[in-house]
Amino acid sequence: MSKRNVEILDTTLRDGAQAEGISFSVNDKFQVVETLSDLGVRYIEAGNPGSNPKDREFYNRFRSDPPAMAESQLAAFGSTRRKNSLAEEDANVRELLAAGTPVIVIFGKVWDLEVRDILRCSLKENQAMIRDTIAYCRSQGREVIFDAEHYFEACAANRDYALSCLTAACEGGASVVCLCDTNGATMPETIASLTREAVAALPDVRVGIHCHNDAGLAVAGSIAAVLAGASHVQGTLNGIGERCGNANLSTIIANLHIKYQISCIPEENLARLTPLSRLMADIANLTLPNGEPYVGLSAFTHKGGMHVDGVKKNPITFEHIDPAAVGNSRRFLLSEVSGRSAVLDIVRRVKPDIDRDAPEVGRVLQKMKEMEHLGYQYEGAEASLELLVCKELGIYAPFFSLEKLRIASEQPKSGANSAYTYIKILVDGVGEATAAEGEGPVNAMDRALQRAMEVFYPELTRVRLTDFKVRVINADATASKVRTLIESTDGRQIWNTVGVSTDILEASWQALVDSLEYKLMRRQLEWEE
């Protein structure tokens, strides 16, 4: 039996862009297209060309200089024609066609309540709006996908009418009719039942599913629809979207491929799922949750004790798949309770042939315990731990030396950037002095250090700090010792570093330096992909 296929439509540039805090520039939009094309999704929905100047500029650039899209097709998004008008005279429809995309997604009303109260037209006229708009776009040589808005609420109110609207879309020439759980509150069993009914009623088109996550079931609902016969799934790669988000395609793709043997991207691209999901988060200026299934930093992370021992002896005891299948990797969290075998894994990353009983392993373990006694915590800062190992094995050499560092802060604040840092570093005897402003002294220090380092190490331009935490580790009023934890990314990898001091700026400096030097050490040890 041949493997079943399901096509993916990613709507990050349309539905995802409606998420709170998201604002894609035109250049960002092209990066998103490139990322999704690299993953091999079938359709990339890129928004309504007539809705705002930014989308209009995107489509103009796409027409004049289209990016290479081997596996993917770009789709413009818009509504049916206005009531009591001709599709060919409708300004919105003309904008959709002018966008020049090979595919157009048309959304329309199928809920009789919306037809009466929102469109304020007859049920028959709404059906004609759906049919006419799709037929006209088809006559212009475009593939058309029809999004049936509020489909599940529509079926609860008037199932016969909802289905008749899908039939009208088919009569117009739609290749896909997509059932939209617009309010994100339909239970998976209802989605499965109504999808199965639509598939049976419409044998000549592909039936799709578009779920929102308001009840936390967008992934479950999407998979239920596929198992009921849907062959088209819409969502966003990291689940971003309005309100509680859209169906998370990184989870859906992995589940369909691995758990159900249903293909939805080229098989060889599945191992790119983690780095491309992280890159997408970086483009959106978001921090990918550590606990994200399959692609999160903690998805295959184990702490000391029974779980670590079990995974070392047989990974299937505590891992449901091989992390490499989706481009992720296994991590063991180490702490002062860790034994020699746990530390050995970190040491062997640096020195693969080292013996378990080698004195270096004991030395690393002892040093780690000494540092944790001082307040360092390597459980959440494996990058700093790997640097410590490199230092103990004698293969670390500083990538720069600090000659001067001056930090100043204005009080009361006179503007957004209330602090500045002056820094001078030396690399192989060559000096670089620079200064930077920031929203506070740590931000200014981060900007100045990175600016100076980039002169010598251009690869650091991709590195950015994504999280910064401070913890008090011994209560002594204003003389307390603090631990700073920094999370950094280059758009593909994520790593964490730690610093400890009674001076919060000193602790932050340690973690910042480790963050940049870890990136450089990865390259030096050929850990980069």
SULZI-V689821 format. One record per pair of residues at least 12 apart in sequence whose C-alpha atoms are under 6 Angstrom apart, sorted by the first residue. I is the first residue (numbers start at 1). J is the second residue. Records with the same first field share a line. If there is no record, write none. Layout:
I=J ; J
This chain:
4=262
5=262 ; 263 ; 264
6=231 ; 232 ; 264
7=42 ; 232 ; 264
8=41 ; 42 ; 232 ; 233 ; 234
9=43 ; 44 ; 234
10=44 ; 234 ; 235 ; 236
11=45 ; 235 ; 236
12=236
13=46
14=46 ; 47
15=241
16=240 ; 241
18=241 ; 242
19=241 ; 242
26=58
37=69 ; 72
39=269
40=71 ; 265
41=72 ; 265
42=72
43=72 ; 73 ; 74
44=74 ; 75
45=74 ; 75
46=76
47=76 ; 77
48=77 ; 78
50=95
59=99
74=101
75=101 ; 103 ; 104
76=104
77=104 ; 105
78=106
79=106 ; 107
80=108 ; 129 ; 130 ; 133
81=129 ; 133
87=133
102=142
103=142 ; 143 ; 144
104=144
105=144 ; 145 ; 146
106=146
107=146 ; 147
108=148
109=149
110=162 ; 165
111=154
127=165 ; 168
130=169
131=168 ; 169 ; 172
134=172
135=172 ; 173
144=174 ; 175
145=174 ; 175 ; 176
146=177 ; 178
147=178
148=178 ; 179 ; 180
149=180
150=180 ; 181 ; 182
151=179 ; 180
175=205
176=205 ; 206 ; 207
177=207 ; 208
178=207 ; 208 ; 209
179=208 ; 209
180=210
181=211
184=211 ; 212 ; 213 ; 214
185=214 ; 215
188=221 ; 224
192=224 ; 225 ; 228
195=225
196=228
207=230 ; 231
208=230 ; 231 ; 232 ; 233
209=233
210=234
211=247
212=245 ; 246 ; 247
213=244 ; 245 ; 246
214=244
218=247
219=247
235=247 ; 249
236=248 ; 249
237=249 ; 250
270=326
271=325 ; 326 ; 327
272=327
273=326
274=295 ; 326 ; 327 ; 328
275=492
278=491 ; 492
279=491 ; 492
282=491
300=330
301=330 ; 331 ; 332
302=332
303=332 ; 333
304=338
333=379
334=379
335=379
336=369
381=496 ; 497 ; 498
383=495 ; 496 ; 497
384=497
400=426 ; 427
401=425 ; 426
402=425
403=424 ; 425
404=423 ; 424
405=422 ; 423
406=421 ; 422
407=421
408=420
417=437 ; 438 ; 439
418=439 ; 440
419=437 ; 438 ; 440 ; 441
420=436 ; 437 ; 438 ; 444
421=435 ; 436 ; 444 ; 445
422=434 ; 435
435=448
436=448
462=490
463=489 ; 490
464=488 ; 489
465=487 ; 488
466=487 ; 488
467=486 ; 487
468=485 ; 486
469=484 ; 485
470=483 ; 484
471=483
480=502
481=501 ; 502
482=500 ; 501 ; 502
483=499 ; 500
484=498 ; 499 ; 507 ; 508
485=497 ; 498
497=511 ; 515
498=511
499=511
